[in-house]
Amino acid sequence: MKKLTEHWNGIYKKTEDENLGWYEEGFSQTLKILNLIPTWKESKMFVSGVGTSGLVDELLQSKADLVLNDLSSEAIEKLKLKYMDMGNRIEWLCQDISEPLPTDLKEIDIWIDRAVLHFLTDDVSIGQYFKNVTTSLNVGGYAIFAEFSKKGATKCAGLDVRRYDIQDLKEYLPSFECIAEEEYTFINPKGDTRPYIYALFSKIK
């Protein structure tokens, strides 16, 4: 855990946002999935592995409240400085997403994972991650996943990743219904292609 924290802190300390391999100027694909949820602009959202993503700007233009999580304290501190005037609209959480979430975390309407799950490579961590998703979401809530597809790269940020298809996600989410799925190719700042699977699930029980 300590080594992973140091790894991510080093990346966010030394690298400008625009040079990160996952940097996006726009968030059309995520917003496309979000717009399938009629009430998303009035929801409470948990953003897993938020990093220093500009997606937060987009989400704060709505009336949504946010829980922003990341393993990297460096990334969280950068965001805190940027959004210090947001008051109680943002809750901050700096922890490994494969560890149990705080028991006092209020129930969530929407869980957003943009390229976090695929960094978990052992079954125990993955199992706890999906337990967090299931227990933190309200019944009727939604989970959005954007992960490296089976056609995608085997490494990212110098780390091994576990790739997914829609059937894999369904097997981990037996109390959820798949609402939408789509293959998407992200072009990173270096011009390289990164095949993703995007999926939207609804918790039905």
N, C-alpha and C positions, 0 to 999 in steps of 0.2 A: 504493500500500500504506500509506504513512505517513498519508495523509488518511483512509483507512478505519479505521486503528487509532485515530486521534484521534477520529473520529466515534463509534466504539463506546465508547472510554474516556469520552468526554463523557457518553454516555447512562448508563453504569453509575455514574459519579461523581455525577451530578446527580439521578438518578431512583431513588426507593425501589422495591423489587421489586414491591410491590403495585400500583404505577402503571405498570409496563411493559406495553406493548400485548399481550405474549404471556404474561403472568402467569397461572398456573393454581394453584388451591388443591389440586386433586387431579390424579392422573395415570392415571385409569382407562383411557383409550384406549391409552396406551403400555403399561401393565401388561397389558392385554388381549392385545396383540400379543406381548409378552414371554412370556406364559404359554402361548403356542403352542410355545415352545422348552422341552422337558422339563428340560434341564440348566442353564437360565439362572442359577439361584441359586448355581451353583458355577463360573461362567464368568469369563473376563477380558473386560471390556467397554471399548470405546473410545467415549466420548461426545463427539461433534463439536459445537463451538459451544455448550458447556455453559452459558455465561453465569453467572448466579447461581441456576440452577434448583434448586428443591426436590426435583426428581427424584432428586438425589444422595442425599437422606435415604432415599428408598424403596429405592434400589439397595443402600445400605450395610446395610439390615436383613437382607439375604441374606449369603451367604458370598462374594459376587463381589468380585473385585479390579477397580479402575477406572483407566483412563487418561482424564484430564479435559483437554480441549483447548478453547482459545478464542483468538481474535485479540486480545481485550482483556486487557491486563495488569491493568487495574482489576478486572475480573470475577474473574480468577484469584486475585488477592491477597485479595479478599473471601472466596472459597471457602477459601483456605489458612488464613485466620484461623478460619473456622468449623470446619474439619475438621483442625486441627493435631494432634489426638490419634489420627488414623487410621493413623499410621505408614506401613508399606510397603504398605498396601492401596490407596493412591492414588499414581499417577504424574501429574506435572503437565507440560503441554505448551502453551506460548503461541506459536502460530504461525498463519499463514494456511493454512487447510486445502486450498487449491488449490496449495500448494507441496509438493515431495516431503517425506515424513515422515522423521524420523531413521532412519538405517540400523540403529541398535541397538535400535529399538523391538521388543519381543517380539511374537510372533504373537498375534493377537486372535481370540477366539471369537465375539464379537458386536460389531457396529458399530451405533451408535445415532445417527441424524441427525434431530433434531426442529427443522425449519425453518431449516436452514443451507444446504443445496444450492441452494435457490431464490434465494439472494443472489448466486450466481455466474451471470453473464450472458454471458460470452464463451466461445467454444468451447475455447480453450486451457486456461482455468481449469477448466472442467467436465471436460475430458479428463483433466487431472492429478488432479482430485478422484477420479474413478472408478478411476484407476490406483492411488491410495492405498487405496481400498476393497479392490480386488482383491488387491493385493500384501500387504496387512497381515493379511488374514483367513486363518485356517487352512481347508484343504479340509474341508467339513462345517460350517463356520462360518456365521453368519447376519448379514444386514444389514437394519436397520429404517429406513425412510424415512417422514417425515411432512412433506410439502411442500404449498405452495399449489397447488390444483388449477387446471385450465383455467377453472373457473368463479370462481376466487378473485380477490383484489385484485391490482393491478398494481404496487403499492408497499407497502413496510413499513419502518418506522423511518426514513422519508424517503429510502429507496433503491429503485431499480427492482428488480423480481424477475423471474425466469423461471419460468413455471408449468408444471406437469407433469401427465401422465396416466400410466396404468400402462404403456402401450405405449412411451412415451418412456424410462421406467426400464428396461424389458426390453432395449431396443436398446443401452443403455449397459452392460448386464451380461450379455454372451453366455455367460460361464462360470458363471452362476447360474440357479437355478430359482425361479420365483415361487411361494411357498407360500401367501400370503394377500394380499388387497387389499380395501380398503374406503374409501368416501367418508365423510368425517366433517366435521361443521360445528362449529367452535370458536366459542364466544361470548367475546369479549375483555372486559377489565374495563370498557370503555365501553358494553358491550351490543351491539356490532357483530358481525355474523356473518362468519366467515372459513372458506370451504370448503377442505378439505384432502383430499389423497389419502394414505392410509396403506398401506404395503406391507411385506411380509416376504419376503426372498429368502434362499436357501441356496446357498452356493458348492459346486458339484458337481465342479469340476476346476481 
